[in-house]
């Protein structure tokens, strides 16, 4: 009686560690890419709010405010 399943199981056991590591590496690369994208998006939002805050400050300060003469 010949059991073709046994060689397949042996091959699967031999290849399991390599395949597992490859899947883990791929998952880590995907996670790293997503983290980098989220970091870039957070920076864009922070930059936008910084620009908005600067614009609001400059708009609330009149440019033609009187300048005090230096006291002697």
DSSP file (Angstrom, degrees, kcal/mol; ACC not computed):
  #  RESIDUE AA STRUCTURE BP1 BP2  ACC     N-H-->O    O-->H-N    N-H-->O    O-->H-N    TCO  KAPPA ALPHA  PHI   PSI    X-CA   Y-CA   Z-CA
    1    1 A X              0   0    0      0, 0.0     2,-0.5     0, 0.0     0, 0.0   0.000 360.0 360.0 360.0 128.5    0.0    0.0    0.0
    2    2 A X        -     0   0    0      3,-0.0     2,-0.7     2,-0.0     3,-0.1  -0.870 360.0-159.8-105.4 130.6    1.4    3.4   -1.1
    3    3 A X    >>  -     0   0    0     -2,-0.5     3,-0.8     1,-0.1     4,-0.6  -0.874   9.0-177.7-111.3  99.7    0.5    6.5    0.9
    4    4 A X  H 3> S+     0   0    0     -2,-0.7     4,-1.1     1,-0.2    -1,-0.1   0.673  77.7  69.9 -69.3 -14.6    1.1    9.6   -1.2
    5    5 A X  H 3> S+     0   0    0      1,-0.2     4,-2.5     2,-0.2    -1,-0.2   0.865  87.3  63.6 -71.5 -35.0    0.1   11.8    1.7
    6    6 A X  H <> S+     0   0    0     -3,-0.8     4,-2.3     1,-0.2    -1,-0.2   0.920 102.8  46.0 -61.0 -47.8    3.2   11.1    3.7
    7    7 A X  H  X S+     0   0    0     -4,-0.6     4,-2.5     1,-0.2    -1,-0.2   0.894 113.1  51.9 -62.2 -35.9    5.8   12.6    1.3
    8    8 A X  H  X S+     0   0    0     -4,-1.1     4,-2.3     2,-0.2    -2,-0.2   0.903 110.1  48.1 -65.9 -39.4    3.5   15.7    1.0
    9    9 A X  H  X S+     0   0    0     -4,-2.5     4,-2.4     2,-0.2    -2,-0.2   0.894 111.3  50.6 -66.3 -39.2    3.4   16.0    4.7
   10   10 A X  H  X S+     0   0    0     -4,-2.3     4,-2.1    -5,-0.2    -2,-0.2   0.921 111.7  47.3 -64.9 -42.9    7.1   15.7    5.0
   11   11 A X  H  X S+     0   0    0     -4,-2.5     4,-2.1     1,-0.2    -2,-0.2   0.898 111.6  51.2 -64.6 -40.0    7.7   18.3    2.3
   12   12 A X  H  X S+     0   0    0     -4,-2.3     4,-1.2     1,-0.2    -2,-0.2   0.901 109.8  49.7 -64.4 -39.8    5.2   20.6    4.0
   13   13 A X  H  X S+     0   0    0     -4,-2.4     4,-0.5     1,-0.2    -1,-0.2   0.880 111.7  48.9 -66.4 -37.5    7.0   20.2    7.3
   14   14 A X  H  < S+     0   0    0     -4,-2.1     4,-0.4     1,-0.2     3,-0.2   0.870 117.7  39.8 -69.1 -36.1   10.4   21.0    5.7
   15   15 A X  H  X S+     0   0    0     -4,-2.1     4,-2.5     1,-0.2     5,-0.3   0.565  91.9  89.3 -90.5  -9.7    9.1   24.1    3.9
   16   16 A X  H  X S+     0   0    0     -4,-1.2     4,-2.8     1,-0.2     5,-0.2   0.907  86.3  48.5 -58.8 -46.6    6.9   25.4    6.7
   17   17 A X  H  X S+     0   0    0     -4,-0.5     4,-2.1    -3,-0.2    -1,-0.2   0.898 113.7  46.4 -64.9 -39.7    9.6   27.5    8.5
   18   18 A X  H  > S+     0   0    0     -4,-0.4     4,-2.2     2,-0.2    -1,-0.2   0.940 115.4  45.5 -67.0 -46.6   10.7   29.2    5.2
   19   19 A X  H  X S+     0   0    0     -4,-2.5     4,-2.2     1,-0.2    -2,-0.2   0.888 112.1  52.2 -64.8 -38.5    7.1   30.0    4.1
   20   20 A X  H  X S+     0   0    0     -4,-2.8     4,-2.4    -5,-0.3    -1,-0.2   0.911 109.8  48.6 -63.5 -42.3    6.2   31.2    7.6
   21   21 A X  H  X S+     0   0    0     -4,-2.1     4,-2.6    -5,-0.2    -2,-0.2   0.895 110.0  51.8 -65.7 -39.1    9.2   33.6    7.6
   22   22 A X  H  X S+     0   0    0     -4,-2.2     4,-2.2     2,-0.2    -1,-0.2   0.908 111.1  47.1 -64.2 -41.6    8.3   34.9    4.1
   23   23 A X  H  X S+     0   0    0     -4,-2.2     4,-2.5     2,-0.2    -2,-0.2   0.914 112.6  50.0 -65.5 -42.2    4.7   35.6    5.2
   24   24 A X  H  X S+     0   0    0     -4,-2.4     4,-2.3     1,-0.2    -2,-0.2   0.909 110.6  49.6 -62.5 -42.1    5.9   37.3    8.4
   25   25 A X  H  X S+     0   0    0     -4,-2.6     4,-2.2     2,-0.2    -1,-0.2   0.907 110.8  49.8 -63.7 -42.2    8.4   39.5    6.4
   26   26 A X  H  X S+     0   0    0     -4,-2.2     4,-2.4     2,-0.2    -2,-0.2   0.923 110.7  49.7 -63.0 -44.2    5.7   40.5    4.0
   27   27 A X  H  X S+     0   0    0     -4,-2.5     4,-2.4     1,-0.2    -2,-0.2   0.892 110.2  50.8 -61.7 -39.8    3.3   41.4    6.8
   28   28 A X  H  X S+     0   0    0     -4,-2.3     4,-2.4     2,-0.2    -1,-0.2   0.893 109.7  50.1 -65.9 -39.3    6.1   43.5    8.5
   29   29 A X  H  X S+     0   0    0     -4,-2.2     4,-2.2     2,-0.2    -2,-0.2   0.912 111.4  48.6 -65.5 -41.7    6.8   45.4    5.2
   30   30 A X  H  X S+     0   0    0     -4,-2.4     4,-2.4     2,-0.2    -2,-0.2   0.919 112.2  48.7 -63.5 -43.0    3.1   46.1    4.8
   31   31 A X  H  X S+     0   0    0     -4,-2.4     4,-2.4     1,-0.2    -2,-0.2   0.900 110.7  50.9 -63.6 -40.8    2.8   47.3    8.4
   32   32 A X  H  X S+     0   0    0     -4,-2.4     4,-2.3     2,-0.2    -1,-0.2   0.902 110.0  49.9 -63.6 -41.2    5.8   49.5    7.9
   33   33 A X  H  X S+     0   0    0     -4,-2.2     4,-2.2     2,-0.2    -2,-0.2   0.916 111.1  48.8 -63.8 -43.8    4.4   51.1    4.8
   34   34 A X  H  X S+     0   0    0     -4,-2.4     4,-2.4     2,-0.2    -2,-0.2   0.900 110.6  50.9 -64.3 -40.1    1.1   51.8    6.5
   35   35 A X  H  X S+     0   0    0     -4,-2.4     4,-2.5     1,-0.2    -1,-0.2   0.914 110.3  49.6 -62.7 -42.3    2.9   53.4    9.4
   36   36 A X  H  X S+     0   0    0     -4,-2.3     4,-2.2     2,-0.2    -2,-0.2   0.896 111.0  49.6 -64.5 -39.8    4.9   55.6    7.1
   37   37 A X  H  X S+     0   0    0     -4,-2.2     4,-2.2     2,-0.2    -2,-0.2   0.916 112.1  47.4 -65.3 -42.5    1.8   56.7    5.2
   38   38 A X  H  X S+     0   0    0     -4,-2.4     4,-2.6     2,-0.2    -2,-0.2   0.892 110.7  52.2 -66.1 -38.6    0.0   57.5    8.5
   39   39 A X  H  X S+     0   0    0     -4,-2.5     4,-2.1     2,-0.2    -1,-0.2   0.917 110.2  48.6 -62.3 -42.7    3.0   59.5    9.7
   40   40 A X  H  X S+     0   0    0     -4,-2.2     4,-2.2     2,-0.2    -2,-0.2   0.897 111.4  49.8 -64.9 -40.1    3.1   61.5    6.5
   41   41 A X  H  X S+     0   0    0     -4,-2.2     4,-2.3     2,-0.2    -2,-0.2   0.912 109.8  50.7 -65.3 -41.8   -0.6   62.2    6.7
   42   42 A X  H  X S+     0   0    0     -4,-2.6     4,-2.5     1,-0.2    -1,-0.2   0.894 110.5  50.0 -62.2 -38.7   -0.3   63.4   10.4
   43   43 A X  H  X S+     0   0    0     -4,-2.1     4,-2.7     2,-0.2    -1,-0.2   0.899 108.6  52.0 -66.9 -40.3    2.6   65.7    9.3
   44   44 A X  H  X S+     0   0    0     -4,-2.2     4,-2.4     2,-0.2    -2,-0.2   0.915 111.4  47.2 -61.2 -42.7    0.5   67.1    6.5
   45   45 A X  H  X S+     0   0    0     -4,-2.3     4,-2.6     2,-0.2     5,-0.2   0.925 112.3  49.4 -65.2 -44.2   -2.4   67.8    8.9
   46   46 A X  H  X S+     0   0    0     -4,-2.5     4,-2.1     1,-0.2    -2,-0.2   0.909 111.9  48.8 -61.4 -42.2    0.1   69.4   11.5
   47   47 A X  H  X S+     0   0    0     -4,-2.7     4,-2.3     2,-0.2    -1,-0.2   0.910 110.4  51.5 -63.1 -42.2    1.6   71.6    8.7
   48   48 A X  H  X S+     0   0    0     -4,-2.4     4,-2.5     1,-0.2    -2,-0.2   0.940 111.4  46.1 -60.6 -48.5   -1.9   72.7    7.5
   49   49 A X  H  X S+     0   0    0     -4,-2.6     4,-2.6     1,-0.2    -1,-0.2   0.863 110.4  53.9 -65.6 -34.3   -2.9   73.7   11.0
   50   50 A X  H  X S+     0   0    0     -4,-2.1     4,-2.2    -5,-0.2    -1,-0.2   0.911 110.5  46.7 -64.4 -41.0    0.3   75.5   11.6
   51   51 A X  H  X S+     0   0    0     -4,-2.3     4,-2.4     2,-0.2    -2,-0.2   0.912 112.6  49.9 -66.0 -42.5   -0.3   77.5    8.4
   52   52 A X  H  X S+     0   0    0     -4,-2.5     4,-2.4     2,-0.2    -2,-0.2   0.913 111.1  49.0 -62.3 -42.6   -3.9   78.2    9.4
   53   53 A X  H  X S+     0   0    0     -4,-2.6     4,-2.1     1,-0.2    -1,-0.2   0.904 111.6  48.9 -64.7 -41.5   -2.8   79.4   12.9
   54   54 A X  H  X S+     0   0    0     -4,-2.2     4,-2.3     1,-0.2    -1,-0.2   0.899 111.2  50.6 -64.0 -40.9   -0.1   81.7   11.3
   55   55 A X  H  X S+     0   0    0     -4,-2.4     4,-1.9     1,-0.2    -2,-0.2   0.897 110.1  49.4 -64.5 -40.8   -2.6   83.1    8.9
   56   56 A X  H  X S+     0   0    0     -4,-2.4     4,-1.7     2,-0.2    -1,-0.2   0.885 110.7  50.2 -67.3 -38.0   -5.1   83.8   11.7
   57   57 A X  H  X S+     0   0    0     -4,-2.1     4,-1.0     1,-0.2    -2,-0.2   0.926 112.4  46.2 -65.1 -44.3   -2.4   85.6   13.8
   58   58 A X  H  < S+     0   0    0     -4,-2.3    -1,-0.2     1,-0.2    -2,-0.2   0.828 112.1  51.9 -70.2 -29.6   -1.3   87.8   10.9
   59   59 A X  H  < S+     0   0    0     -4,-1.9    -1,-0.2     1,-0.2    -2,-0.2   0.822 108.8  50.1 -74.2 -30.7   -4.9   88.6   10.0
   60   60 A X  H  < S+     0   0    0     -4,-1.7     2,-0.7    -5,-0.2    -1,-0.2   0.667  99.1  74.2 -82.8 -15.4   -5.7   89.6   13.6
   61   61 A X  S  < S-     0   0    0     -4,-1.0     2,-0.1    -5,-0.1    -1,-0.1  -0.874  85.1-133.3 -98.8 114.4   -2.7   91.9   13.8
   62   62 A X    >   -     0   0    0     -2,-0.7     3,-0.8     1,-0.1    -2,-0.1  -0.426   3.5-147.3 -68.9 139.8   -3.3   95.1   11.8
   63   63 A X  T 3  S+     0   0    0      1,-0.2    -1,-0.1    -2,-0.1    -4,-0.0   0.728  94.3  57.4 -77.2 -22.6   -0.3   96.1    9.6
   64   64 A X  T 3  S+     0   0    0      2,-0.0    -1,-0.2     3,-0.0     2,-0.1  -0.009  72.7 144.7-101.0  30.6   -1.0   99.8    9.9
   65   65 A X    <   -     0   0    0     -3,-0.8     2,-0.1     1,-0.1    -4,-0.0  -0.430  59.6 -99.8 -65.8 140.8   -0.7   99.9   13.8
   66   66 A X        -     0   0    0     -2,-0.1     2,-0.5     1,-0.1    -1,-0.1  -0.364  31.9-136.1 -66.2 141.0    0.9  103.1   15.0
   67   67 A X        -     0   0    0     -3,-0.1     2,-0.2    -2,-0.1    -1,-0.1  -0.849  18.9-124.2 -98.7 128.7    4.5  102.8   15.9
   68   68 A X        -     0   0    0     -2,-0.5     2,-0.2     1,-0.1     3,-0.1  -0.484  25.3-117.1 -73.2 139.9    5.6  104.6   19.2
   69   69 A X        -     0   0    0     -2,-0.2     2,-0.2     1,-0.1    -1,-0.1  -0.505  36.6 -99.8 -74.1 144.1    8.3  107.1   18.9
   70   70 A X        -     0   0    0     -2,-0.2     2,-0.3     1,-0.1    -1,-0.1  -0.451  37.5-127.3 -65.1 132.5   11.4  106.2   20.8
   71   71 A X              0   0    0     -2,-0.2    -1,-0.1     1,-0.1    -3,-0.0  -0.619 360.0 360.0 -84.4 141.4   11.6  108.1   24.1
   72   72 A X              0   0    0     -2,-0.3    -1,-0.1     0, 0.0    -2,-0.0   0.421 360.0 360.0-105.4 360.0   14.8  110.0   24.8
